[in-house]
Amino acid sequence: MITREQDLSAEPRGWLRRGLFRAKVLFLGLSYKLTPARRVLFAAAIVAAIFGLFKFNAVIDTTRVNIDFSSLWLLVSVVLLVFLLALELVDRVLVRDELEVARQLQRDLLPAAAPDIPGYAVAHSYRTANEVGGDYYDFLPLADGRVALVIGDASGHGMAAGLLMAIANAALKLAVEVDPAPARVATLLNRVLFRTGDRRAFMSLFYGVLEPASGRLAFVCAGHPFPLLRTAAGEIRELGSGSYPLGIRPEVDARSSEVTISPGDLLALYSDGLPEAANAAGEAIGYDALRALLQEPGGPQEIHDRLRRALDTHVGGEPLRDDVTTVVIARLAVAAPGANPGTPGRDALR
């Protein structure tokens, strides 16, 4: 283990050498955070400050010009540093504005409310991290009464993730209009993302088509955390059939799987920000904890709220490193007409 005393003892002895050593560390630490052009400005400001402090007037013939060049060097140094600081502040403002635009774009792509699915109750919410991520989910009613369930996570953060989400959203809705079959939608969306030309532009996706009357759910899971199905008997099952995330390869092996959601069953969809949320010690919640929380009795809203409380308790005051999306769908034992009781809608976004 490296201690503070050992670090200090590694410094050169003598006040002058120690001062120069610390100045070097400070200079390198600051310059590494700057762009190459700004490093040149920073270095020039330091050189000008040194000229001013040590009165290096020998570089100019001061006998013919009655000017205090020491003060002039210091003034040049201050001007360069102020200019450099102004550039950094402008960048900070631009980044802040970009993040705000990305957040708004992300919120606009999320559903205001879940559709009223006869015989089902739905609870859903999205929680943003400090840095905008690429979580995306939606409920798409189809013409024949079926409902498409979508949850995905686009790579990157900030505006890049927001734009990738917008592309995926438009491409997915177009693909659903052409042919809502899960394998077909995943294949078309993969081609669109791959043809963006950026190999860092990819997304995980769970896409399923639910037939409410029978409970039949056909789905694909491309690089996304497997949804968890809690049966009426209390058994927890993973909905597997995974493949690579979309956009990485020119073609994807998007094989469709099928499961039946019976009365009393509950399906939990989530982004990886939930199981991977870490506390101050760096410990993640983990998938085992999610399974344990789902095994406890409760409807979709209760399960949803339980997962959110577990998240808050685990991370404590630590900021979230990634967005957290949670969607819980339950098939009721008896179809209940009227409003969907388990949908907090966009009011739950925060």
C-alpha positions, 0 to 999 in steps of 0.5 A: 500500500502506498502511503502519503509519507512514501509519496512525499519522501519520493520528492527531491530533497531541498526546498528549490528542487522540491518546489520545482518538482511540485510545479512540474506536477501541477503544470503537467496535471493542468496541461493534460486536461487542455487541448493541444492548442490551449497547452501552448497558451498555458505554456506561454503564460508560464514562460511569461510569468517566469520572465516577469518574476525573475526579471529576464530583461536581457532578451530585450535591450532596455537601455533604449526603451524606458519600459518595465519589461518585468511588469509587461511579462507578468501582464502578458502572463495574466492576459493569457491565463484569463483568455485561457480561463474564458475559453474553458468557461465557454466550453463548460456553458456549451457542454451544459447546454448540450446536456440540457438539449440531450435531456429534453430530446430523451424525455420527448422520446419517452412515452407519456403513459402506457396504453390501456391494455385490457387485463393488464396493469403497467408501472413504468418510470425513467430516472436520469443519471447526472450525465445523460445516457441512452435509455429508451422504452416505449409501448406501441399499440398495433392495428390488430390489438397487439402491443409492442413492448420496447426497452433499449440502451443506446451507447454513449452519453450526452448529445451523441446518445440522444441522437442515436436514440432519435435514429433508433426511435424513428427506424424502429417505428418505421420497421414496426409499420412494415412488419412488427415481427420481432426478428424482422424489426431487430434485423432492420434496426441493426442494419440502420445502426450499422450503416451510420458508420460509427462502430461506437454507435450501437444499442441493446434492445428488448423488443416483444409483441404481446397478444393481450387475449392469449398472453402470448409474447414473441420477443428478441433480446439483443445484448439487453439484460434479460427480463424477469418473469415471475409466474403466479406460482412465484417462480422467477424465469429469465427470458433469454435468447440473447444476441449481440447488441444492434449496430455492431455487425452488418447482420445479427442473428435475431432469433425470436422466442416466445413465452406465455404470460398467464393470469397472475404472472408479472414481467419486469423489464429494466436497463442495466443501470438498475442492477449495476447501480453502485454504492460508495464502495463500488458494490453493484445491486446485482441481479440476484437482489433483483430476483429476490425483490421480485419474489416478494408478493405485490402487484406491478406498482408495488414491485416497481416502487420496491425496486426504486426504494432498493435503488435509493437505499443501495446507492445512498447519496452517490450519483447514478452512473447510468440511467435507470429504466423500470417497466413492470407489467402484470396480467391480472387474474380477472380483466379490470376495465377502466383506467390503468392503475399502475401507470405513473406516466411522465410524472414519475420521470426525474 
